[in-house]
Structures are given as structure tokens and as C-alpha cells.
């Protein structure tokens, strides 16, 4: 087995499977360092014909990935012109779809916002019972901007995607499996065995067949690229108004983006209610 590190990502290759551990303390945030590490990882895998499957898991027992770094988003300047290309996070996450290997997420924790969007960009998601997913961006004055609107609509349908995106409510593991947000839920002690069995079967196939099967399935669904660009432009249109600034600051002031608050779904929901000044 060989091991390579790419910032927050460490990949161990074993019999065609790249087991990727995400370790980005202290909060497991989706930020510039994580995106940069993912770019390096995907570049390496594209150049390594020995890898047939990538399996992503988290070193953090509570968070697969917390969400995008709100403080980093607040510090961003809105572009002066309408973007002509998807933002770097969206483009990087989309490479998990187009890369010529199978990509699998193994999750038994929380993934909101950008963390959920990263999982959605993978080919499959196998979840344990502790899994919690969600897209809280609209309440913060923006929208999911890293392909989430495009992935959710394809997986769960328009109405459910809008319910998840517009309400900002968390989705439990069981509900996620029922609506197609994840492939299936397994007991925590069976999650790794199931994921390994699927990964090994895929890894036994020729890499070209895996890549072409992905391309053919995507062709049945229609092109995703125009929608990703529309999402980026919509995200920038929201942030250009500055409407997100007081909302995000209220979120941070209420304890958002802390492990203590975000670990508990009811507490996190109360923070979002407080941010929106709901009774």
C-alpha cells in the first residue's frame, strides 16, 4: 500500500481503491485549503492508472465536513462583473463527477452546506445512522454555490430539493435514504464492510469501463455544466447586494460554526431561527 498527502486529504491505495481520509481540524471546514488539497488529490489520481475507485471518509467523529467557512465567505469581495465560469469550489467538486474513477462517500456524521455539496458531487454516498445533511445557505443570504442546487435536483427532484434548500432544515439519515440524498443507510458497524464490498467490485473492472459508464449515465441526465454556471452567477448576485453580511454575522454571534452548537441538530436549528429572527 502507498500513502500520499494532499493538505487535509491523505490517500492510501490498496488493490485499486484509494482510501481518502479527510482530516482538517479543528472544525473540518470547507475552505481554501481543503479545495486546494482536493485539486492536488484529483490531479494525482488522474495521472495514476492504478486507482479505480476513491472512497472518502472523515477523521472527525462528528463532522464529515462542517460546511463552508462563513468567516472566509464574509471576507470575499463580490466580482465586479457577472462570472463567465463556475467558481473554483464548484468546478473542483464537479471534477469528482467527471474524473474517470468511481467516487464514493462514506459518512456517519454531519455535512451541511459545502460539506453536503462535496458529498453530492460524488458518484455514491453510503451513510451511517448518525448522518445529518443540510443546505442552510439561503437563510444566510446566499444560495448553495458549489453545485448543490444542481445535484440535489437530479437526486431528489425539484420539490424536495427546494424544500431542503429554502427551508434550511436538516435531513436525517433515514430521510436522506428515502428520498435519494444518499444511496442507503447501514448500521455503523456495517458501513465500512458494505462500502468496501462495493468498492472492491468496482475496482475489479477496467478503468476505461468505469469512466465510460459514468459518461453514459450522465448523458442520460443531460448536461450539468450550464446549471453550475447559473448557480455561480446566482450566488454572486446574492452576495453582491451585501445582504448576507448581517445574516452571517448574526449566525456567528449566535454560536454558528462552533463544534458545540453544530453537533446538536436542535441547537443548530435554534441558531438559524435566531439568525432569521423567527419566534
FENJOFEN-V416720 format. One record per residue. N is the residue number from 0. PHI is phi in degrees with one decimal (none if undefined). PSI is psi in whole degrees, 0 to 359 (NA if undefined). Layout:
BEGIN
n=N phi=PHI psi=PSI
n=N phi=PHI psi=PSI
END
This chain:
BEGIN
n=0 phi=none psi=140
n=1 phi=-113.3 psi=152
n=2 phi=-129.8 psi=135
n=3 phi=-134.1 psi=146
n=4 phi=-115.7 psi=140
n=5 phi=-136.6 psi=79
n=6 phi=60.4 psi=239
n=7 phi=-71.6 psi=352
n=8 phi=-105.8 psi=133
n=9 phi=-123.1 psi=124
n=10 phi=-111.7 psi=128
n=11 phi=-114.1 psi=121
n=12 phi=-97.9 psi=128
n=13 phi=-142.1 psi=111
n=14 phi=53.7 psi=48
n=15 phi=85.6 psi=355
n=16 phi=-105.8 psi=125
n=17 phi=-93.5 psi=104
n=18 phi=-84.3 psi=115
n=19 phi=-111.1 psi=118
n=20 phi=-97.4 psi=128
n=21 phi=-98.3 psi=118
n=22 phi=-135.6 psi=99
n=23 phi=-134.5 psi=67
n=24 phi=-70.4 psi=160
n=25 phi=-91.7 psi=350
n=26 phi=-120.1 psi=356
n=27 phi=59.2 psi=47
n=28 phi=-85.2 psi=153
n=29 phi=-87.1 psi=108
n=30 phi=-140.0 psi=187
n=31 phi=-60.3 psi=322
n=32 phi=-65.3 psi=321
n=33 phi=-69.0 psi=318
n=34 phi=-62.9 psi=317
n=35 phi=-61.8 psi=319
n=36 phi=-64.4 psi=321
n=37 phi=-65.5 psi=322
n=38 phi=-59.9 psi=314
n=39 phi=-61.8 psi=318
n=40 phi=-62.9 psi=312
n=41 phi=-64.9 psi=323
n=42 phi=-60.1 psi=316
n=43 phi=-65.3 psi=319
n=44 phi=-68.6 psi=321
n=45 phi=-61.0 psi=331
n=46 phi=-90.8 psi=354
n=47 phi=-112.0 psi=103
n=48 phi=-71.5 psi=353
n=49 phi=-81.1 psi=344
n=50 phi=-93.7 psi=125
n=51 phi=-109.8 psi=334
n=52 phi=-140.4 psi=142
n=53 phi=-115.0 psi=128
n=54 phi=-116.8 psi=120
n=55 phi=-100.6 psi=133
n=56 phi=-139.8 psi=172
n=57 phi=-114.9 psi=140
n=58 phi=-79.5 psi=347
n=59 phi=-89.7 psi=124
n=60 phi=-68.7 psi=340
n=61 phi=-101.1 psi=320
n=62 phi=-121.9 psi=123
n=63 phi=-64.7 psi=304
n=64 phi=-149.4 psi=132
n=65 phi=-64.5 psi=296
n=66 phi=174.8 psi=184
n=67 phi=-63.2 psi=150
n=68 phi=-72.3 psi=106
n=69 phi=-62.9 psi=320
n=70 phi=-62.3 psi=322
n=71 phi=-68.1 psi=322
n=72 phi=-65.1 psi=319
n=73 phi=-61.8 psi=329
n=74 phi=-81.9 psi=350
n=75 phi=-75.4 psi=145
n=76 phi=-97.9 psi=134
n=77 phi=-68.3 psi=140
n=78 phi=-65.1 psi=148
n=79 phi=-72.3 psi=335
n=80 phi=-120.9 psi=161
n=81 phi=-64.6 psi=128
n=82 phi=-60.2 psi=140
n=83 phi=-98.8 psi=352
n=84 phi=-139.0 psi=156
n=85 phi=-60.9 psi=152
n=86 phi=-66.6 psi=167
n=87 phi=-64.8 psi=325
n=88 phi=-66.1 psi=315
n=89 phi=-62.8 psi=315
n=90 phi=-64.1 psi=321
n=91 phi=-69.6 psi=315
n=92 phi=-61.2 psi=323
n=93 phi=-65.0 psi=336
n=94 phi=-64.5 psi=335
n=95 phi=-66.5 psi=335
n=96 phi=-80.0 psi=317
n=97 phi=-88.5 psi=342
n=98 phi=-60.4 psi=146
n=99 phi=-81.8 psi=30
n=100 phi=-131.5 psi=160
n=101 phi=-76.4 psi=140
n=102 phi=-120.9 psi=130
n=103 phi=-131.4 psi=137
n=104 phi=-105.0 psi=132
n=105 phi=-115.4 psi=108
n=106 phi=-128.4 psi=137
n=107 phi=-145.5 psi=52
n=108 phi=-164.3 psi=204
n=109 phi=-99.5 psi=139
n=110 phi=-146.6 psi=105
n=111 phi=-113.6 psi=164
n=112 phi=54.5 psi=234
n=113 phi=-60.4 psi=331
n=114 phi=-66.1 psi=317
n=115 phi=-64.0 psi=319
n=116 phi=-63.7 psi=322
n=117 phi=-62.2 psi=313
n=118 phi=-59.9 psi=318
n=119 phi=-62.7 psi=333
n=120 phi=-75.8 psi=345
n=121 phi=-79.8 psi=161
n=122 phi=-70.8 psi=327
n=123 phi=-145.2 psi=155
n=124 phi=-137.4 psi=119
n=125 phi=-110.6 psi=130
n=126 phi=-122.4 psi=148
n=127 phi=-92.4 psi=172
n=128 phi=-68.1 psi=343
n=129 phi=-85.4 psi=1
n=130 phi=-66.9 psi=134
n=131 phi=-134.8 psi=129
n=132 phi=-124.8 psi=156
n=133 phi=-179.5 psi=162
n=134 phi=-129.3 psi=90
n=135 phi=-90.8 psi=13
n=136 phi=-66.2 psi=323
n=137 phi=-60.0 psi=321
n=138 phi=-63.6 psi=340
n=139 phi=-93.9 psi=6
n=140 phi=89.2 psi=9
n=141 phi=-128.7 psi=201
n=142 phi=-136.6 psi=166
n=143 phi=-56.5 psi=124
n=144 phi=-120.2 psi=14
n=145 phi=-125.8 psi=46
n=146 phi=85.7 psi=3
n=147 phi=-61.7 psi=319
n=148 phi=-64.3 psi=324
n=149 phi=-72.5 psi=317
n=150 phi=-68.8 psi=313
n=151 phi=-61.2 psi=316
n=152 phi=-59.8 psi=322
n=153 phi=-72.2 psi=328
n=154 phi=-85.2 psi=315
n=155 phi=-114.6 psi=355
n=156 phi=92.3 psi=163
n=157 phi=-62.7 psi=311
n=158 phi=-64.8 psi=314
n=159 phi=-68.4 psi=323
n=160 phi=-60.5 psi=317
n=161 phi=-67.3 psi=324
n=162 phi=-61.3 psi=315
n=163 phi=-65.3 psi=313
n=164 phi=-72.4 psi=315
n=165 phi=-78.7 psi=325
n=166 phi=-80.1 psi=329
n=167 phi=71.8 psi=8
n=168 phi=-70.9 psi=147
n=169 phi=-68.2 psi=153
n=170 phi=-118.5 psi=123
n=171 phi=-75.5 psi=168
n=172 phi=-59.9 psi=314
n=173 phi=-64.0 psi=317
n=174 phi=-66.5 psi=320
n=175 phi=-59.5 psi=319
n=176 phi=-68.7 psi=322
n=177 phi=-65.3 psi=327
n=178 phi=-101.5 psi=356
n=179 phi=95.3 psi=9
n=180 phi=-65.7 psi=324
n=181 phi=-125.6 psi=161
n=182 phi=-67.1 psi=313
n=183 phi=-167.2 psi=161
n=184 phi=-110.6 psi=136
n=185 phi=-128.1 psi=156
n=186 phi=-56.4 psi=147
n=187 phi=-53.1 psi=321
n=188 phi=-79.3 psi=357
n=189 phi=-113.0 psi=353
n=190 phi=-62.1 psi=311
n=191 phi=-66.0 psi=320
n=192 phi=-63.4 psi=317
n=193 phi=-65.7 psi=314
n=194 phi=-60.8 psi=318
n=195 phi=-62.8 psi=318
n=196 phi=-61.8 psi=316
n=197 phi=-65.8 psi=315
n=198 phi=-61.8 psi=319
n=199 phi=-66.0 psi=320
n=200 phi=-63.9 psi=318
n=201 phi=-67.0 psi=316
n=202 phi=-63.9 psi=340
n=203 phi=-76.8 psi=348
n=204 phi=-89.6 psi=157
n=205 phi=-62.6 psi=142
n=206 phi=-61.3 psi=322
n=207 phi=-63.2 psi=321
n=208 phi=-64.4 psi=320
n=209 phi=-61.4 psi=311
n=210 phi=-61.6 psi=316
n=211 phi=-71.8 psi=328
n=212 phi=-64.0 psi=318
n=213 phi=-61.9 psi=316
n=214 phi=-62.1 psi=319
n=215 phi=-67.6 psi=317
n=216 phi=-63.3 psi=317
n=217 phi=-61.8 psi=324
n=218 phi=-63.4 psi=329
n=219 phi=-68.4 psi=335
n=220 phi=-94.7 psi=348
n=221 phi=90.4 psi=162
n=222 phi=-66.7 psi=139
n=223 phi=-99.1 psi=340
n=224 phi=-58.2 psi=316
n=225 phi=-61.0 psi=322
n=226 phi=-67.2 psi=324
n=227 phi=-65.5 psi=320
n=228 phi=-66.1 psi=318
n=229 phi=-59.1 psi=319
n=230 phi=-62.4 psi=314
n=231 phi=-59.4 psi=316
n=232 phi=-65.1 psi=322
n=233 phi=-67.3 psi=321
n=234 phi=-61.8 psi=316
n=235 phi=-69.6 psi=327
n=236 phi=-63.9 psi=323
n=237 phi=-68.2 psi=312
n=238 phi=-69.5 psi=333
n=239 phi=-64.1 psi=335
n=240 phi=-77.8 psi=340
n=241 phi=79.4 psi=5
n=242 phi=-64.1 psi=337
n=243 phi=-76.2 psi=339
n=244 phi=-62.4 psi=306
n=245 phi=-65.5 psi=326
n=246 phi=-66.9 psi=314
n=247 phi=-67.2 psi=323
n=248 phi=-66.0 psi=322
n=249 phi=-63.9 psi=322
n=250 phi=-62.0 psi=313
n=251 phi=-65.1 psi=318
n=252 phi=-64.4 psi=332
n=253 phi=-85.5 psi=2
n=254 phi=102.9 psi=3
n=255 phi=-61.6 psi=153
n=256 phi=65.9 psi=27
n=257 phi=-117.9 psi=146
n=258 phi=-61.3 psi=321
n=259 phi=-62.0 psi=317
n=260 phi=-75.6 psi=314
n=261 phi=-77.1 psi=346
n=262 phi=-68.4 psi=329
n=263 phi=-103.8 psi=119
n=264 phi=-62.2 psi=320
n=265 phi=-69.0 psi=322
n=266 phi=-66.4 psi=318
n=267 phi=-62.9 psi=319
n=268 phi=-62.8 psi=322
n=269 phi=-65.8 psi=324
n=270 phi=-64.7 psi=317
n=271 phi=-64.8 psi=319
n=272 phi=-60.3 psi=318
n=273 phi=-64.7 psi=321
n=274 phi=-62.7 psi=322
n=275 phi=-87.8 psi=359
n=276 phi=58.1 psi=44
n=277 phi=-88.0 psi=148
n=278 phi=-73.4 psi=NA
END
